[in-house]
Structures are given as structure tokens and as C-alpha cells.
Amino acid sequence: MTLATRGGNQSWSGLVKRFSSDRCDWLFVLVGDGRRWFIPASAVEGGSSLLLGGPKYAAYEVESGRPLTTAIAA
């Protein structure tokens, strides 16, 4: 999972904004299969990416929700 922003619009200055626990208290993650994590920002060790599904953040996984569905354009 990527935690950094790298632009997204035409006025991007080239500055990569990395995750910092100074800017938030919690990180909520929802993935396509419905799994969810609610992680204290101070426990996040990555500044630009995060690997979920292993033992490192297992304690912060919360009850799964419904899987996300794909919208189909008509």
C-alpha cells in the first residue's frame, strides 16, 4: 500500500509527501476484499509504503466488511 502522494494534477511541484504521524493520529485502511485496519499513526513505520496482511500490523486488523464492488459504466 502506498502512503505517499506523488502529484496527481498538472500543477505538481515534484515534491513527494510522505506519511508522518505528526499530521494524524490514526491510519484507516480498507482494501478491495473488505479487510480493514485501524492503526495508530505512531505504530506506522513506513514513510512511503506499508505492507499489510502479515504479523506486523495483525493486531490492528478489525472485523472485515463487505468486499468493494466494481462500478460498470453503461
MMTF fields as JSON, N, C-alpha, C and O atoms, coordinates in Angstrom:
{
  "mmtfVersion": "1.0.0",
  "mmtfProducer": "UNKNOWN",
  "numBonds": 295,
  "numAtoms": 296,
  "numGroups": 74,
  "numChains": 1,
  "numModels": 1,
  "chainsPerModel": [1],
  "groupsPerChain": [74],
  "chainIdList": ["A"],
  "bondAtomList": [4, 2, 8, 6, 12, 10, 16, 14, 20, 18, 24, 22, 28, 26, 32, 30, 36, 34, 40, 38, 44, 42, 48, 46, 52, 50, 56, 54, 60, 58, 64, 62, 68, 66, 72, 70, 76, 74, 80, 78, 84, 82, 88, 86, 92, 90, 96, 94, 100, 98, 104, 102, 108, 106, 112, 110, 116, 114, 120, 118, 124, 122, 128, 126, 132, 130, 136, 134, 140, 138, 144, 142, 148, 146, 152, 150, 156, 154, 160, 158, 164, 162, 168, 166, 172, 170, 176, 174, 180, 178, 184, 182, 188, 186, 192, 190, 196, 194, 200, 198, 204, 202, 208, 206, 212, 210, 216, 214, 220, 218, 224, 222, 228, 226, 232, 230, 236, 234, 240, 238, 244, 242, 248, 246, 252, 250, 256, 254, 260, 258, 264, 262, 268, 266, 272, 270, 276, 274, 280, 278, 284, 282, 288, 286, 292, 290],
  "bondOrderList": [1, 1, 1, 1, 1, 1, 1, 1, 1, 1, 1, 1, 1, 1, 1, 1, 1, 1, 1, 1, 1, 1, 1, 1, 1, 1, 1, 1, 1, 1, 1, 1, 1, 1, 1, 1, 1, 1, 1, 1, 1, 1, 1, 1, 1, 1, 1, 1, 1, 1, 1, 1, 1, 1, 1, 1, 1, 1, 1, 1, 1, 1, 1, 1, 1, 1, 1, 1, 1, 1, 1, 1, 1],
  "groupList": [{"groupName": "MET", "atomNameList": ["N", "CA", "C", "O"], "elementList": ["N", "C", "C", "O"], "formalChargeList": [0, 0, 0, 0], "bondAtomList": [1, 0, 2, 1, 3, 2], "bondOrderList": [1, 1, 2], "singleLetterCode": "M", "chemCompType": "L-PEPTIDE LINKING"}, {"groupName": "THR", "atomNameList": ["N", "CA", "C", "O"], "elementList": ["N", "C", "C", "O"], "formalChargeList": [0, 0, 0, 0], "bondAtomList": [1, 0, 2, 1, 3, 2], "bondOrderList": [1, 1, 2], "singleLetterCode": "T", "chemCompType": "L-PEPTIDE LINKING"}, {"groupName": "LEU", "atomNameList": ["N", "CA", "C", "O"], "elementList": ["N", "C", "C", "O"], "formalChargeList": [0, 0, 0, 0], "bondAtomList": [1, 0, 2, 1, 3, 2], "bondOrderList": [1, 1, 2], "singleLetterCode": "L", "chemCompType": "L-PEPTIDE LINKING"}, {"groupName": "ALA", "atomNameList": ["N", "CA", "C", "O"], "elementList": ["N", "C", "C", "O"], "formalChargeList": [0, 0, 0, 0], "bondAtomList": [1, 0, 2, 1, 3, 2], "bondOrderList": [1, 1, 2], "singleLetterCode": "A", "chemCompType": "L-PEPTIDE LINKING"}, {"groupName": "ARG", "atomNameList": ["N", "CA", "C", "O"], "elementList": ["N", "C", "C", "O"], "formalChargeList": [0, 0, 0, 0], "bondAtomList": [1, 0, 2, 1, 3, 2], "bondOrderList": [1, 1, 2], "singleLetterCode": "R", "chemCompType": "L-PEPTIDE LINKING"}, {"groupName": "GLY", "atomNameList": ["N", "CA", "C", "O"], "elementList": ["N", "C", "C", "O"], "formalChargeList": [0, 0, 0, 0], "bondAtomList": [1, 0, 2, 1, 3, 2], "bondOrderList": [1, 1, 2], "singleLetterCode": "G", "chemCompType": "PEPTIDE LINKING"}, {"groupName": "ASN", "atomNameList": ["N", "CA", "C", "O"], "elementList": ["N", "C", "C", "O"], "formalChargeList": [0, 0, 0, 0], "bondAtomList": [1, 0, 2, 1, 3, 2], "bondOrderList": [1, 1, 2], "singleLetterCode": "N", "chemCompType": "L-PEPTIDE LINKING"}, {"groupName": "GLN", "atomNameList": ["N", "CA", "C", "O"], "elementList": ["N", "C", "C", "O"], "formalChargeList": [0, 0, 0, 0], "bondAtomList": [1, 0, 2, 1, 3, 2], "bondOrderList": [1, 1, 2], "singleLetterCode": "Q", "chemCompType": "L-PEPTIDE LINKING"}, {"groupName": "SER", "atomNameList": ["N", "CA", "C", "O"], "elementList": ["N", "C", "C", "O"], "formalChargeList": [0, 0, 0, 0], "bondAtomList": [1, 0, 2, 1, 3, 2], "bondOrderList": [1, 1, 2], "singleLetterCode": "S", "chemCompType": "L-PEPTIDE LINKING"}, {"groupName": "TRP", "atomNameList": ["N", "CA", "C", "O"], "elementList": ["N", "C", "C", "O"], "formalChargeList": [0, 0, 0, 0], "bondAtomList": [1, 0, 2, 1, 3, 2], "bondOrderList": [1, 1, 2], "singleLetterCode": "W", "chemCompType": "L-PEPTIDE LINKING"}, {"groupName": "VAL", "atomNameList": ["N", "CA", "C", "O"], "elementList": ["N", "C", "C", "O"], "formalChargeList": [0, 0, 0, 0], "bondAtomList": [1, 0, 2, 1, 3, 2], "bondOrderList": [1, 1, 2], "singleLetterCode": "V", "chemCompType": "L-PEPTIDE LINKING"}, {"groupName": "LYS", "atomNameList": ["N", "CA", "C", "O"], "elementList": ["N", "C", "C", "O"], "formalChargeList": [0, 0, 0, 0], "bondAtomList": [1, 0, 2, 1, 3, 2], "bondOrderList": [1, 1, 2], "singleLetterCode": "K", "chemCompType": "L-PEPTIDE LINKING"}, {"groupName": "PHE", "atomNameList": ["N", "CA", "C", "O"], "elementList": ["N", "C", "C", "O"], "formalChargeList": [0, 0, 0, 0], "bondAtomList": [1, 0, 2, 1, 3, 2], "bondOrderList": [1, 1, 2], "singleLetterCode": "F", "chemCompType": "L-PEPTIDE LINKING"}, {"groupName": "ASP", "atomNameList": ["N", "CA", "C", "O"], "elementList": ["N", "C", "C", "O"], "formalChargeList": [0, 0, 0, 0], "bondAtomList": [1, 0, 2, 1, 3, 2], "bondOrderList": [1, 1, 2], "singleLetterCode": "D", "chemCompType": "L-PEPTIDE LINKING"}, {"groupName": "CYS", "atomNameList": ["N", "CA", "C", "O"], "elementList": ["N", "C", "C", "O"], "formalChargeList": [0, 0, 0, 0], "bondAtomList": [1, 0, 2, 1, 3, 2], "bondOrderList": [1, 1, 2], "singleLetterCode": "C", "chemCompType": "L-PEPTIDE LINKING"}, {"groupName": "ILE", "atomNameList": ["N", "CA", "C", "O"], "elementList": ["N", "C", "C", "O"], "formalChargeList": [0, 0, 0, 0], "bondAtomList": [1, 0, 2, 1, 3, 2], "bondOrderList": [1, 1, 2], "singleLetterCode": "I", "chemCompType": "L-PEPTIDE LINKING"}, {"groupName": "PRO", "atomNameList": ["N", "CA", "C", "O"], "elementList": ["N", "C", "C", "O"], "formalChargeList": [0, 0, 0, 0], "bondAtomList": [1, 0, 2, 1, 3, 2], "bondOrderList": [1, 1, 2], "singleLetterCode": "P", "chemCompType": "L-PEPTIDE LINKING"}, {"groupName": "GLU", "atomNameList": ["N", "CA", "C", "O"], "elementList": ["N", "C", "C", "O"], "formalChargeList": [0, 0, 0, 0], "bondAtomList": [1, 0, 2, 1, 3, 2], "bondOrderList": [1, 1, 2], "singleLetterCode": "E", "chemCompType": "L-PEPTIDE LINKING"}, {"groupName": "TYR", "atomNameList": ["N", "CA", "C", "O"], "elementList": ["N", "C", "C", "O"], "formalChargeList": [0, 0, 0, 0], "bondAtomList": [1, 0, 2, 1, 3, 2], "bondOrderList": [1, 1, 2], "singleLetterCode": "Y", "chemCompType": "L-PEPTIDE LINKING"}],
  "groupTypeList": [0, 1, 2, 3, 1, 4, 5, 5, 6, 7, 8, 9, 8, 5, 2, 10, 11, 4, 12, 8, 8, 13, 4, 14, 13, 9, 2, 12, 10, 2, 10, 5, 13, 5, 4, 4, 9, 12, 15, 16, 3, 8, 3, 10, 17, 5, 5, 8, 8, 2, 2, 2, 5, 5, 16, 11, 18, 3, 3, 18, 17, 10, 17, 8, 5, 4, 16, 2, 1, 1, 3, 15, 3, 3],
  "groupIdList": [1, 2, 3, 4, 5, 6, 7, 8, 9, 10, 11, 12, 13, 14, 15, 16, 17, 18, 19, 20, 21, 22, 23, 24, 25, 26, 27, 28, 29, 30, 31, 32, 33, 34, 35, 36, 37, 38, 39, 40, 41, 42, 43, 44, 45, 46, 47, 48, 49, 50, 51, 52, 53, 54, 55, 56, 57, 58, 59, 60, 61, 62, 63, 64, 65, 66, 67, 68, 69, 70, 71, 72, 73, 74],
  "secStructList": [7, 5, 7, 1, 5, 7, 7, 7, 1, 6, 6, 7, 7, 1, 7, 7, 5, 7, 7, 7, 6, 6, 1, 7, 1, 3, 3, 3, 3, 3, 7, 6, 6, 1, 7, 3, 3, 3, 3, 3, 4, 4, 4, 7, 7, 7, 1, 1, 5, 7, 7, 7, 1, 1, 1, 6, 6, 4, 4, 4, 3, 3, 7, 7, 7, 7, 7, 7, 7, 7, 7, 7, 7, 7],
  "xCoordList": [0.843, 0.0, 0.898, 1.873, 0.586, 1.365, 0.841, -0.367, 1.739, 1.37, 1.739, 1.356, 2.46, 2.929, 2.113, 1.596, 2.012, 1.379, 2.477, 3.511, 2.233, 3.203, 2.483, 2.489, 1.889, 1.217, -0.218, -0.956, -0.61, -1.984, -2.668, -3.792, -1.993, -2.567, -1.444, -0.264, -1.812, -0.825, 0.054, 1.092, -0.344, 0.443, 1.406, 1.915, 1.659, 2.528, 3.917, 4.494, 4.45, 5.755, 6.917, 8.074, 6.637, 7.693, 8.003, 8.842, 7.347, 7.56, 6.721, 5.506, 7.368, 6.665, 6.323, 7.203, 5.045, 4.609, 4.487, 3.611, 5.349, 5.376, 4.495, 4.225, 4.052, 3.241, 4.04, 5.228, 3.385, 4.019, 2.992, 1.871, 3.373, 2.465, 2.256, 1.407, 2.999, 2.801, 1.524, 0.993, 1.025, -0.135, -1.451, -2.508, -1.413, -2.653, -2.431, -1.292, -3.511, -3.427, -3.611, -3.046, -4.394, -4.744, -4.667, -4.805, -4.446, -4.495, -5.53, -5.389, -6.566, -7.585, -7.346, -7.195, -7.31, -7.056, -8.192, -8.56, -8.747, -9.768, -9.268, -8.929, -9.217, -8.765, -9.942, -10.996, -9.749, -10.82, -11.582, -12.779, -10.924, -11.631, -12.416, -13.018, -12.42, -13.197, -12.406, -12.936, -11.151, -10.342, -10.042, -9.884, -9.966, -9.772, -8.759, -8.649, -8.026, -7.074, -7.284, -7.566, -7.143, -7.207, -5.923, -5.845, -4.924, -3.568, -3.229, -3.421, -2.724, -2.25, -1.105, -0.205, -1.138, -0.11, 1.287, 2.241, 1.419, 2.742, 3.293, 4.496, 2.445, 2.885, 3.291, 3.86, 3.002, 3.324, 4.797, 5.249, 5.542, 6.981, 7.351, 8.44, 6.494, 6.802, 6.486, 5.522, 7.287, 7.018, 6.395, 5.731, 6.609, 6.052, 5.25, 4.488, 5.405, 4.623, 4.423, 5.103, 3.472, 3.086, 2.711, 2.002, 3.17, 2.837, 1.869, 2.234, 0.645, -0.387, -0.607, -0.221, -1.228, -1.548, -0.595, -0.866, 0.5, 1.459, 1.316, 0.349, 2.27, 2.163, 2.397, 1.93, 3.099, 3.475, 2.276, 2.297, 1.239, 0.071, -1.179, -2.292, -1.01, -2.141, -2.996, -4.214, -2.396, -3.143, -4.098, -5.028, -3.875, -4.698, -5.78, -6.548, -5.842, -6.884, -8.213, -8.303, -9.233, -10.571, -11.47, -11.066, -12.665, -13.593, -13.764, -13.931, -13.718, -13.855, -15.246, -16.237, -15.3, -16.563, -16.843, -16.183, -17.82, -18.151, -17.081, -16.532, -16.783, -15.816, -16.33, -17.535, -15.392, -15.757, -16.216, -15.706, -17.158, -17.631, -17.147, -16.888, -17.031, -16.585, -17.792, -18.752, -17.742, -18.804, -18.61, -17.502, -19.675, -19.619, -20.333, -21.51, -19.591, -20.177, -21.086, -20.752, -22.224, -23.181, -22.858, -23.565],
  "yCoordList": [-1.157, 0.0, 1.231, 1.286, 2.195, 3.425, 4.44, 4.656, 5.057, 6.068, 7.477, 8.434, 7.634, 8.948, 9.427, 8.629, 10.733, 11.3, 11.752, 12.274, 11.544, 11.928, 12.673, 12.255, 13.743, 14.552, 14.152, 13.924, 14.067, 13.738, 14.838, 14.668, 15.965, 17.025, 17.732, 17.465, 18.599, 19.222, 20.245, 20.638, 20.678, 21.697, 21.088, 21.796, 19.791, 19.12, 19.724, 19.926, 20.01, 20.66, 19.674, 20.094, 18.378, 17.383, 16.943, 16.065, 17.533, 17.205, 15.981, 15.977, 14.944, 13.749, 13.972, 14.281, 13.817, 13.982, 12.607, 11.825, 12.313, 11.024, 11.045, 12.102, 9.848, 9.729, 10.181, 9.881, 10.901, 11.335, 11.293, 11.775, 10.719, 10.664, 12.048, 12.205, 13.033, 14.405, 15.016, 15.98, 14.451, 15.032, 14.341, 14.846, 13.176, 12.48, 11.58, 11.329, 11.103, 10.221, 8.754, 7.869, 8.504, 7.137, 7.006, 7.988, 5.78, 5.457, 4.36, 3.274, 4.633, 3.638, 3.143, 3.939, 1.809, 1.214, 0.265, -0.573, 0.389, -0.51, -1.036, -0.252, -2.359, -2.945, -3.609, -3.823, -3.93, -4.407, -5.616, -5.732, -6.526, -7.723, -7.488, -8.42, -6.249, -5.9, -5.883, -5.484, -6.309, -6.28, -4.836, -3.964, -4.604, -3.245, -3.238, -4.197, -2.137, -1.925, -0.528, 0.411, -0.399, 0.894, 0.983, 0.432, 1.671, 1.642, 2.996, 4.033, 2.999, 4.268, 4.808, 4.059, 6.07, 6.658, 6.436, 6.286, 6.414, 6.219, 4.811, 4.598, 3.85, 2.477, 2.264, 1.226, 3.236, 3.109, 3.429, 4.533, 2.453, 2.647, 3.082, 3.619, 2.867, 3.251, 4.709, 5.244, 5.35, 6.728, 6.853, 7.845, 5.833, 5.905, 4.663, 4.697, 3.555, 2.356, 1.537, 1.733, 0.619, -0.197, -1.573, -1.685, -2.622, -3.988, -4.564, -4.775, -4.811, -5.339, -6.82, -7.333, -7.508, -8.911, -9.84, -11.037, -9.333, -10.137, -9.888, -9.263, -10.372, -10.263, -8.857, -8.558, -8.003, -6.697, -5.833, -5.196, -5.805, -4.973, -5.814, -5.288, -7.09, -8.002, -7.571, -7.745, -7.025, -6.607, -5.457, -5.215, -4.748, -3.586, -3.897, -3.013, -5.15, -5.513, -5.607, -6.234, -4.994, -5.014, -5.911, -6.388, -6.132, -7.021, -6.616, -5.439, -7.607, -7.345, -6.85, -7.236, -5.998, -5.528, -6.245, -7.226, -5.746, -6.34, -5.953, -4.854, -6.849, -6.515, -5.33, -5.134, -4.558, -3.466, -4.04, -5.066, -3.391, -3.85, -2.891, -1.718, -3.39, -2.59, -1.968, -2.663, -0.686, 0.0, -0.258, -0.131, -0.613, -0.874, 0.258, 0.526, 0.915, 2.026, 1.446, 0.457, 2.076, 1.617, 2.166, 1.878],
  "zCoordList": [0.0, 0.0, 0.0, 0.749, -0.813, -0.897, 0.105, 0.201, 0.846, 1.839, 1.414, 2.087, 0.337, -0.097, -1.294, -2.076, -1.416, -2.607, -3.556, -3.137, -4.821, -5.85, -6.973, -8.131, -6.607, -7.612, -7.819, -6.861, -9.06, -9.377, -10.16, -10.631, -10.299, -11.129, -11.896, -11.671, -12.769, -13.648, -12.944, -13.477, -11.768, -11.078, -10.063, -9.194, -10.162, -9.195, -9.223, -10.291, -8.051, -7.93, -7.922, -7.941, -7.896, -7.832, -6.411, -6.208, -5.433, -4.034, -3.657, -3.853, -3.117, -2.642, -1.18, -0.376, -0.826, 0.556, 1.194, 0.825, 2.137, 2.812, 4.06, 4.63, 4.475, 5.672, 6.884, 7.003, 7.777, 9.02, 10.139, 9.977, 11.272, 12.416, 13.03, 13.906, 12.596, 13.058, 12.487, 13.04, 11.366, 10.693, 10.998, 10.621, 11.686, 12.018, 13.226, 13.62, 13.804, 14.967, 14.597, 15.239, 13.569, 13.164, 11.649, 10.92, 11.186, 9.759, 9.578, 10.14, 8.801, 8.487, 7.079, 6.153, 6.91, 5.597, 5.271, 6.094, 4.086, 3.563, 2.229, 1.342, 2.074, 0.81, 0.11, 0.708, -1.154, -2.016, -1.521, -1.786, -0.807, -0.343, 0.941, 1.474, 1.448, 2.629, 3.928, 4.965, 3.891, 5.11, 5.495, 4.641, 6.825, 7.331, 8.472, 9.235, 8.567, 9.648, 10.196, 9.45, 11.52, 12.208, 13.026, 14.125, 12.496, 13.026, 13.651, 13.015, 14.9, 15.463, 14.603, 14.224, 14.305, 13.436, 13.994, 13.23, 15.297, 15.902, 15.659, 15.805, 15.293, 15.029, 13.573, 13.235, 12.711, 11.291, 11.095, 11.398, 10.587, 10.404, 8.992, 8.787, 8.033, 6.66, 6.412, 6.961, 5.593, 5.232, 3.865, 3.564, 3.022, 1.679, 1.305, 0.339, 2.054, 1.758, 3.028, 4.035, 2.947, 4.087, 3.574, 2.574, 4.238, 3.856, 4.89, 6.046, 4.465, 5.357, 5.093, 4.043, 6.046, 5.864, 6.589, 6.684, 7.097, 7.845, 9.336, 9.773, 10.118, 11.569, 12.135, 13.234, 11.415, 11.949, 12.344, 13.397, 11.517, 11.797, 12.081, 12.057, 12.345, 12.58, 13.772, 13.744, 14.792, 15.982, 15.695, 16.464, 14.594, 14.266, 13.23, 12.849, 12.774, 11.812, 12.541, 13.596, 11.989, 12.583, 11.739, 10.678, 12.208, 11.523, 10.054, 9.734, 9.184, 7.752, 7.401, 8.022, 6.405, 5.872, 4.559, 4.217, 3.841, 2.535, 1.528, 1.594, 0.598, -0.464, -1.289, -1.445, -1.803, -2.689, -4.018, -4.469, -4.631, -5.938, -7.001, -6.73, -8.188, -9.314, -9.994, -10.328, -10.193, -10.923, -12.419, -12.942, -13.084, -14.522, -15.242, -15.005, -16.127, -16.894, -17.975, -18.626, -18.148, -19.162, -20.523, -21.489]
}
